[in-house]
């Protein structure tokens, strides 16, 4: 690995997650903030990124040109929106750099575009960049594999702050995918996202999702295995966005010398069972 510090671009730099990423890049050795990018028209364009993040001035002004920002960078940290993530993925592929994606709410078509970009970029994409949730996903997969679907129902419950716009959360879907993998089924055809009115009895073998929104909750997730007369619950609580930012920077350093491809946080953390 190169001894030079890894030059990282933070996109969505003025948002809550962007600010957390800027602070984490400042904190962790081996990385430096190369550029900060905001959305076009943002009132923060031209403002000092360090000052916006609460660090004090660092001389890096928030810009609105990702192409120029990516040009001499080593990687980009991206927790934005599906549309902008697709744009950034194409630019990261052009620049042959690392692209860390924490964006959630991506469609099947979005995922296809990101996968195509990974032919040239080193992409790490995850619904959650934290160690705890990724460890939880491994345990959920193991439990789902061990517990007979005829006797055990699976429900994924999540709560986030009132400003979150996608549901279920990326983390809830990550945990649902882990459960589906444990059972050897396709989540898209075995999940129940909405219950309303006279639903009839629960269909055996499905994976249910319940979504709560309110206040300033950063992230609460639990996976419930409900059997006859007993229940097993596994849960994770996020108290600070810094856990996601730390994981993203760790993922960037891990991906720096990898071959182009699409990776997950399980790969980064050495938890992948593939």
Number of C-alpha atoms within 10 A of each C-alpha: 8 8 6 9 13 21 19 28 27 30 30 23 30 25 17 12 22 25 26 23 31 28 20 22 26 16 12 12 10 15 21 18 23 19 25 30 26 25 20 11 8 12 10 20 19 14 16 19 31 22 15 19 20 12 13 11 14 12 12 16 20 25 23 20 13 21 15 12 19 26 14 15 20 22 29 30 29 25 25 21 15 18 12 15 24 19 14 24 28 19 19 28 21 15 18 21 27 31 34 31 27 23 20 23 16 18 11 9 10 15 14 13 16 26 18 16 25 25 15 21 28 27 32 26 23 21 22 26 28 22 17 14 22 24 16 19 23 19 17 26 20 16 18 22 17 11 16 13 17 10 12 20 22 27 20 25 19 23 24 22 15 13 11 14 12 10 19 22 23 18 23 27 21 18 26 27 21 24 28 24 17 19 20 12 14 12 18 11 9 16 19 16 13 10 11 5 5 6 9 7 6 11 13 13 18 19 25 21 22 16 16 14 16 12 10 12 18 16 19 18 22 18 25 19 22 15 16 8 5 8 12 12 13 15 15 15 15 17 11 12 16 17 18 21 25 20 22 31 24 20 26 26 21 16 24 19 12 14 13 19 17 19 20 20 25 19 16 20 17 8 15 14 7 5
